[in-house]
Amino acid sequence: MTAAPPRSALAPRRAAAAPADTLAAVPLPEPRRRGFRLVVLVEIGLFLAAALALDWSLFDADRFTDVQPHPFWIIVLVAALQYGTNEGLAAAAAATAALLIGNIPPPTIEQDIYDYYLSLSANPVMWLIAAVLIGEMRNRQIVERDLLAARAAEAERRNAVLAEDYRRLDGVREGLEVRVAGQMRTALTTYDAARALESNGTAQVLRGITELINVLLGPEKFSVFLLEDGALVAAVTEGWSAETPWPRRYEAGSRLFEQVVGRQQMVAVTDLAGRLALEDQGLLAGPLLAASGEVVGMLKIEEMRFLQFNPTAMENHRVLCAWIGTAYAKARQFESARRDSLFDPETNMFSEGFYDRQVTFLSALARRVGFDVTAVVISIDGMTDGDRAQFGQVVEAVLASVNAVLRTTDLVFDRLGSARTFEVLLPNTPVAGAQIVVDKLVADLGARLAEGTTAKASVTVLYHHEARR
């Protein structure tokens, strides 16, 4: 069994344009002759009744026998000229009946039989001849008129078809121009989104996911779930509202969890198994796979335009799942290594993971030897999320202030790894000494942060151990 060749994307347009291409081969229909109009009988009857009433009231009541040309010529000529042969013959027959019925004069002495019949039939015969000749010319004129009208209507139809084809082709041209321009913009946007995705922090990766998915898939609603404590938990929900009925957590026993995490399969509403797993909660769902094959989460597409939901979108979804999964796994691995390291490579300060060990060590040593251990907490407010320029300015300002104000024995920690909360451990420093450090830090750090950044600092003092005196 061989598969059918794929249809070209231009096939529908060619099919739509086929009627216009074959239009010239269609013969024009022959115009039909008009049938007999019954209204003509009414017109003939009214005319003859009026003429006979006029004859009976004002003239000799001989039906205009001696009047030449006879008044009945009027109705014969009008009917033939206006309507054609059939109507003209009907008028001639009616005029003959109106003239001769009950009004046949006897022959005179001078007339022979031929003269007598000729005098009786002269007007009727001429009426019939005139009706035929004039009526046939009128019929030919009507046929030509109908043919011209049919050709005019056909020309208008062809013009309408050509105009519609032109508009369609113009729309295709504009669409291609927009697509070419959009592909350039899409390439640049994809590059920028990919750069945001290749970050060392999981928060930055999650922020970059939204733009990348919008560029490559263009869904109206989608969500990213992370695997936490044996369940899929929503981390990014784009396009959702407070009334959105879709769950924000999938437990291990759910069908979708089993398909995506357990079997590591992509599910879609295009097949029965996918519809059963999605349960009317989306169109596509796939596992976020790290390079090691570990499932770190799920990308689910809830709504997208009909024309965009195609095999290409499904393949892009598969690629995105692998891309996002690898990037998130790397960022998570980097954050774990940074927490366990001595120094944070981004801030050049002691890491948060080293903070707990150092505080425990200094507190135990202070209790044994007998000295104070205080801390100064620096909190940064007014900084925009994801602003790497401000991040660098804050870190540089804190480091410069610490180097200018503190002693070499004081230890500076980036507590949250986000350049928002810093803590300075002050060994063998009482509260009074710590307050002096606070005053100096506030003055120096405030001046440095005021130079080109919207961030502001607040400083507080904490006690870790107070020596007995």
Secondary structure by P-SEA (a helix, b strand, c coil): cccccccccaaaaaaaaccccccccccccccccccccaaaaaaaaaaaaaaaaaaacccccccccccccccaaaaaaaaaacccaaaaaaaaaaaaaaccccccccccccccaaaaaaaaaaaaaaaaaaaaaaaaaaaaaaaaaaaaaaaaaaaaaaaaaaaaaaaaaaaaaaaaaaaaaaaaaaaaaaaaaaaaaacccaaaaaaaaaaaaaaaccccccbbbbbcccbbbbccccccccccccccccccccaaaaaacccccccccccaaaaaaacccccbbbbbccccccccbbbbbcccccccccaaaaaaaaaaaaaaaaaaaaaaaaaaaaaacccccccccccccaaaaaaaaaaaaaaacbbbbbbbbbbbccccccaaaaaaaaaaaaaaaaaacccccbbbbcccccccbbbbbbccccaaaaaaaaaaaaaaaaaaaaccccbbbbbbccccccccc
